[in-house]
Amino acid sequence: GVMGDSLIARADDDFLKALANMEVTVYGGQGEILSSAPGTAVMGHPYNAVLYLVEQLDSRGISLKKGDMISLGAFAAPKLLAETSELRVIYRGLNGQRELSVHVRFR
């Protein structure tokens, strides 16, 4: 996993709509688009993935605690990236006009 700046989830309609409507784009090292998908690509809405994970954990007697982090899944099908030495993922539409991004280099 990759961690960076956090975005605080809010319990309001604007944030829920932003999650569903955000665009997640993955770029290769030369700036080429490798995949692009809306927030709805993860189980119809990212919060559906959260609810599913909470139910699965609860069925095992495990509960999430404040500060726990979860991974919701992928926004695109897996790909072999043999020729790519870096990736940049841009999240648009989640935080007003500001883009959120993750950048990773492979050695």
N, CA, C and O of each residue as an XYZ file, in Angstrom:
428
protein
N       0.815     -1.190      0.000
C       0.000      0.000      0.000
C       0.851      1.244      0.000
O       2.050      1.195      0.277
N       0.239      2.332     -0.305
C       0.903      3.633     -0.315
C       0.086      4.568      0.548
O      -1.139      4.622      0.443
N       0.781      5.308      1.407
C       0.082      6.255      2.268
C       0.576      7.655      1.976
O       1.737      7.850      1.616
N      -0.288      8.613      2.127
C       0.068     10.010      1.921
C      -0.813     10.881      2.774
O      -1.247     10.476      3.852
N      -1.080     12.083      2.293
C      -1.964     12.980      3.028
C      -3.324     12.327      3.210
O      -3.809     11.610      2.335
N      -3.923     12.586      4.352
C      -5.240     12.032      4.646
C      -6.346     12.960      4.177
O      -6.151     14.169      4.052
N      -7.477     12.394      3.926
C      -8.681     13.144      3.632
C      -9.717     12.684      4.652
O     -10.016     11.493      4.746
N     -10.253     13.612      5.401
C     -11.231     13.272      6.432
C     -12.580     13.014      5.778
O     -13.105     13.862      5.057
N     -13.130     11.843      6.038
C     -14.460     11.501      5.533
C     -15.499     12.307      6.313
O     -15.374     12.513      7.520
N     -16.520     12.752      5.595
C     -17.595     13.503      6.229
C     -18.910     12.757      6.024
O     -19.079     12.041      5.037
N     -19.824     12.926      6.948
C     -21.137     12.287      6.857
C     -22.153     13.283      6.302
O     -23.110     13.651      6.985
N     -21.937     13.716      5.059
C     -22.904     14.614      4.427
C     -23.061     14.226      2.958
O     -22.214     13.544      2.381
N     -24.161     14.676      2.376
C     -24.483     14.309      0.985
C     -23.423     14.759     -0.008
O     -23.132     14.043     -0.966
N     -22.837     15.943      0.207
C     -21.823     16.437     -0.725
C     -20.623     15.513     -0.780
O     -20.104     15.237     -1.862
N     -20.169     15.026      0.378
C     -19.014     14.132      0.402
C     -19.365     12.787     -0.236
O     -18.560     12.236     -0.988
N     -20.549     12.253      0.051
C     -20.963     10.981     -0.549
C     -21.045     11.085     -2.069
O     -20.635     10.166     -2.778
N     -21.569     12.194     -2.567
C     -21.635     12.395     -4.018
C     -20.234     12.523     -4.609
O     -19.957     11.990     -5.683
N     -19.353     13.229     -3.906
C     -17.976     13.392     -4.391
C     -17.264     12.047     -4.493
O     -16.524     11.811     -5.448
N     -17.478     11.163     -3.518
C     -16.867      9.829     -3.569
C     -17.339      9.053     -4.795
O     -16.539      8.422     -5.485
N     -18.623      9.103     -5.055
C     -19.171      8.364     -6.199
C     -18.714      8.962     -7.522
O     -18.469      8.234     -8.484
N     -18.600     10.295     -7.572
C     -18.316     10.982     -8.829
C     -16.838     11.261     -9.080
O     -16.473     11.698    -10.172
N     -15.982     11.017     -8.093
C     -14.557     11.304     -8.303
C     -14.029     10.473     -9.468
O     -14.581      9.424     -9.801
N     -12.975     10.949    -10.067
C     -12.311     10.229    -11.157
C     -10.916      9.848    -10.678
O     -10.166     10.697    -10.194
N     -10.573      8.583    -10.812
C      -9.266      8.073    -10.397
C      -8.511      7.670    -11.662
O      -8.921      6.753    -12.373
N      -7.405      8.363    -11.937
C      -6.639      8.111    -13.152
C      -5.224      7.695    -12.780
O      -4.577      8.334    -11.950
N      -4.745      6.615    -13.401
C      -3.395      6.103    -13.166
C      -2.556      6.402    -14.407
O      -2.921      6.049    -15.528
N      -1.412      7.070    -14.172
C      -0.491      7.425    -15.249
C       0.796      6.627    -15.104
O       1.260      6.381    -13.991
N       1.370      6.224    -16.235
C       2.670      5.570    -16.246
C       3.787      6.595    -16.194
O       3.535      7.799    -16.154
N       5.009      6.120    -16.193
C       6.188      6.959    -16.070
C       6.379      7.968    -17.185
O       7.064      8.972    -16.991
N       5.793      7.729    -18.348
C       5.901      8.662    -19.470
C       4.661      9.559    -19.581
O       4.493     10.277    -20.567
N       3.797      9.511    -18.559
C       2.593     10.337    -18.578
C       1.412      9.706    -19.279
O       0.362     10.336    -19.409
N       1.563      8.465    -19.738
C       0.479      7.783    -20.446
C      -0.588      7.310    -19.448
O      -0.268      6.890    -18.336
N      -1.839      7.383    -19.855
C      -2.935      6.923    -19.000
C      -2.997      5.409    -19.066
O      -3.135      4.829    -20.143
N      -2.893      4.774    -17.909
C      -2.984      3.315    -17.823
C      -4.399      2.858    -17.486
O      -4.832      1.792    -17.922
N      -5.119      3.669    -16.707
C      -6.515      3.366    -16.400
C      -7.180      4.623    -15.863
O      -6.521      5.536    -15.366
N      -8.492      4.647    -15.975
C      -9.275      5.744    -15.433
C     -10.654      5.199    -15.089
O     -11.256      4.467    -15.874
N     -11.151      5.562    -13.907
C     -12.442      5.036    -13.467
C     -13.075      5.990    -12.462
O     -12.373      6.720    -11.762
N     -14.401      5.982    -12.393
C     -15.093      6.787    -11.388
C     -15.103      6.067    -10.042
O     -14.783      4.881     -9.962
N     -15.468      6.783     -8.999
C     -15.570      6.188     -7.673
C     -16.528      5.010     -7.631
O     -16.370      4.107     -6.809
N     -17.514      5.016     -8.507
C     -18.495      3.925     -8.534
C     -17.899      2.595     -8.997
O     -18.569      1.565     -8.927
N     -16.648      2.603     -9.470
C     -16.007      1.359     -9.925
C     -15.762      0.394     -8.768
O     -15.577     -0.802     -8.996
N     -15.760      0.887     -7.543
C     -15.562      0.026     -6.368
C     -16.926     -0.280     -5.766
O     -17.464      0.504     -4.984
N     -17.472     -1.419     -6.138
C     -18.733     -1.930     -5.603
C     -19.897     -0.947     -5.718
O     -20.783     -0.938     -4.864
N     -19.902     -0.119     -6.764
C     -20.996      0.820     -6.977
C     -20.842      2.129     -6.223
O     -21.393      3.149     -6.637
N     -20.105      2.116     -5.132
C     -19.798      3.305     -4.321
C     -18.762      2.875     -3.288
O     -18.908      1.807     -2.694
N     -17.716      3.676     -3.054
C     -16.686      3.274     -2.084
C     -17.228      2.910     -0.696
O     -16.674      2.033     -0.034
N     -18.292      3.564     -0.250
C     -18.837      3.213      1.072
C     -19.450      1.820      1.085
O     -19.534      1.199      2.145
N     -19.887      1.305     -0.086
C     -20.366     -0.079     -0.127
C     -19.239     -1.031      0.258
O     -19.473     -2.033      0.934
N     -18.022     -0.721     -0.170
C     -16.868     -1.548      0.196
C     -16.604     -1.462      1.691
O     -16.269     -2.463      2.324
N     -16.753     -0.261      2.262
C     -16.571     -0.097      3.711
C     -17.595     -0.943      4.462
O     -17.241     -1.678      5.384
N     -18.850     -0.841      4.070
C     -19.904     -1.605      4.748
C     -19.661     -3.107      4.633
O     -19.847     -3.843      5.603
N     -19.248     -3.562      3.455
C     -18.953     -4.979      3.253
C     -17.829     -5.427      4.192
O     -17.937     -6.461      4.851
N     -16.754     -4.641      4.246
C     -15.625     -5.004      5.120
C     -16.027     -5.012      6.585
O     -15.616     -5.902      7.330
N     -16.817     -4.046      7.011
C     -17.277     -3.998      8.407
C     -18.114     -5.230      8.724
O     -17.958     -5.825      9.790
N     -18.999     -5.619      7.812
C     -19.820     -6.827      8.020
C     -18.950     -8.077      8.105
O     -19.169     -8.929      8.966
N     -17.962     -8.191      7.215
C     -17.078     -9.355      7.228
C     -16.269     -9.423      8.526
O     -16.124    -10.493      9.118
N     -15.756     -8.303      8.954
C     -15.000     -8.269     10.207
C     -15.905     -8.604     11.385
O     -15.524     -9.375     12.267
N     -17.107     -8.025     11.401
C     -18.052     -8.271     12.487
C     -18.404     -9.753     12.587
O     -18.565    -10.282     13.687
N     -18.524    -10.424     11.438
C     -18.854    -11.858     11.455
C     -17.724    -12.688     12.067
O     -17.930    -13.843     12.440
N     -16.546    -12.103     12.167
C     -15.394    -12.778     12.775
C     -15.104    -12.240     14.181
O     -14.102    -12.600     14.799
N     -15.994    -11.374     14.675
C     -15.817    -10.820     16.007
C     -14.762     -9.718     16.081
O     -14.219     -9.446     17.152
N     -14.474     -9.089     14.954
C     -13.460     -8.034     14.891
C     -14.166     -6.712     14.618
O     -15.054     -6.649     13.768
N     -13.782     -5.661     15.327
C     -14.352     -4.347     15.045
C     -13.236     -3.348     14.770
O     -12.134     -3.456     15.309
N     -13.542     -2.383     13.929
C     -12.587     -1.334     13.619
C     -12.516     -0.354     14.788
O     -13.502     -0.108     15.482
N     -11.325      0.194     14.981
C     -11.122      1.178     16.027
C     -10.671      2.487     15.394
O     -10.164      2.495     14.272
N     -10.852      3.579     16.102
C     -10.411      4.880     15.614
C      -8.931      4.791     15.234
O      -8.110      4.284     15.998
N      -8.615      5.286     14.055
C      -7.240      5.260     13.569
C      -6.927      4.074     12.680
O      -5.906      4.082     11.994
N      -7.784      3.038     12.669
C      -7.579      1.909     11.762
C      -7.701      2.392     10.321
O      -8.482      3.296     10.024
N      -6.931      1.789      9.442
C      -6.999      2.112      8.015
C      -7.432      0.873      7.264
O      -7.058     -0.249      7.604
N      -8.221      1.099      6.242
C      -8.684     -0.013      5.416
C      -8.425      0.308      3.957
O      -8.356      1.473      3.566
N      -8.284     -0.726      3.163
C      -8.146     -0.588      1.725
C      -9.461     -1.015      1.096
O      -9.991     -2.079      1.416
N      -9.984     -0.195      0.211
C     -11.304     -0.461     -0.362
C     -11.270     -1.313     -1.610
O     -12.309     -1.815     -2.036
N     -10.115     -1.489     -2.204
C     -10.036     -2.274     -3.429
C      -9.444     -1.455     -4.557
O      -8.905     -0.370     -4.340
N      -9.550     -1.981     -5.746
C      -8.917     -1.354     -6.915
C      -9.955     -0.677     -7.799
O     -11.107     -1.106     -7.868
N      -9.532      0.378     -8.469
C     -10.395      1.091     -9.402
C     -10.240      0.573    -10.819
O     -10.945      1.025    -11.721
N      -9.328     -0.368    -11.031
C      -9.118     -0.930    -12.363
C      -8.587     -2.352    -12.219
O      -8.095     -2.745    -11.161
N      -8.695     -3.100    -13.287
C      -8.177     -4.468    -13.296
C      -6.647     -4.442    -13.186
O      -6.012     -3.501    -13.662
N      -6.055     -5.460    -12.566
C      -4.588     -5.514    -12.459
C      -3.936     -5.576    -13.840
O      -4.492     -6.145    -14.780
N      -2.749     -4.981    -13.944
C      -1.979     -5.004    -15.189
C      -0.524     -5.285    -14.861
O      -0.035     -4.903    -13.798
N       0.163     -5.950    -15.770
C       1.605     -6.101    -15.648
C       2.260     -4.796    -16.043
O       1.923     -4.216    -17.076
N       3.186     -4.331    -15.238
C       3.832     -3.049    -15.508
C       5.332     -3.219    -15.666
O       6.110     -2.457    -15.092
N       5.737     -4.206    -16.434
C       7.156     -4.539    -16.581
C       7.991     -3.380    -17.102
O       9.152     -3.247    -16.716
N       7.445     -2.550    -17.953
C       8.207     -1.459    -18.555
C       8.040     -0.132    -17.811
O       8.617      0.877    -18.216
N       7.267     -0.122    -16.742
C       6.987      1.117    -16.029
C       7.796      1.179    -14.750
O       7.753      0.253    -13.940
N       8.530      2.258    -14.562
C       9.336      2.411    -13.349
C       8.675      3.324    -12.331
O       9.161      3.471    -11.210
N       7.562      3.939    -12.724
C       6.844      4.785    -11.776
C       5.377      4.889    -12.153
O       5.000      4.687    -13.307
N       4.565      5.204    -11.173
C       3.132      5.409    -11.359
C       2.718      6.661    -10.612
O       3.280      6.996     -9.570
N       1.734      7.343    -11.158
C       1.120      8.468    -10.470
C      -0.391      8.245    -10.543
O      -0.938      7.995    -11.618
N      -1.054      8.336     -9.400
C      -2.510      8.193     -9.346
C      -3.080      9.542     -8.925
O      -2.686     10.107     -7.905
N      -4.005     10.045     -9.719
C      -4.634     11.333     -9.446
C      -6.109     11.096     -9.108
O      -6.826     10.422     -9.847
N      -6.543     11.655     -7.994
C      -7.947     11.609     -7.568
C      -8.521     13.003     -7.804
O      -8.102     13.968     -7.165
N      -9.477     13.106     -8.719
C     -10.095     14.398     -9.036
C     -11.542     14.414     -8.536
O     -12.280     13.441     -8.691
N     -11.927     15.540     -7.934
C     -13.316     15.707     -7.526
C     -13.600     15.357     -6.089
O     -14.750     15.439     -5.658
N     -12.595     14.971     -5.334
C     -12.818     14.579     -3.942
C     -12.661     15.721     -2.962
O     -13.317     15.745     -1.920
N     -11.811     16.653     -3.282
C     -11.437     17.691     -2.328
C     -11.614     19.070     -2.960
O     -10.672     19.861     -3.014
N     -12.820     19.351     -3.435
C     -13.048     20.616     -4.119
C     -12.262     20.654     -5.413
O     -12.302     19.696     -6.185
N     -11.557     21.724     -5.663
C     -10.777     21.871     -6.890
C      -9.382     21.266     -6.779
O      -8.709     21.082     -7.793
N      -8.943     20.956     -5.576
C      -7.595     20.439     -5.374
C      -7.537     18.948     -5.726
O      -8.351     18.159     -5.248
N      -6.578     18.576     -6.558
C      -6.368     17.158     -6.880
C      -5.581     16.507     -5.754
O      -4.730     17.142     -5.132
N      -5.863     15.266     -5.502
C      -5.074     14.470     -4.578
C      -4.279     13.489     -5.424
O      -4.798     12.954     -6.404
N      -3.028     13.248     -5.059
C      -2.215     12.346     -5.874
C      -1.305     11.493     -5.025
O      -0.949     11.836     -3.898
N      -0.942     10.366     -5.611
C       0.030      9.444     -5.040
C       1.029      9.161     -6.145
O       0.637      8.897     -7.282
N       2.312      9.211     -5.828
C       3.365      8.984     -6.808
C       4.323      7.941     -6.222
O       4.758      8.065     -5.077
N       4.644      6.925     -7.005
C       5.551      5.866     -6.524
C       6.533      5.532     -7.633
O       6.174      5.489     -8.810
N       7.790      5.295     -7.236
C       8.836      4.857     -8.170
C       9.310      3.473     -7.768
O       9.453      3.170     -6.584
N       9.552      2.636     -8.771
C      10.018      1.270     -8.542
C      11.487      1.166     -8.919
O      11.919      1.765     -9.904
N      12.243      0.423     -8.158
C      13.673      0.237     -8.448
C      13.960     -1.200     -8.818
O      15.108     -1.549     -9.095
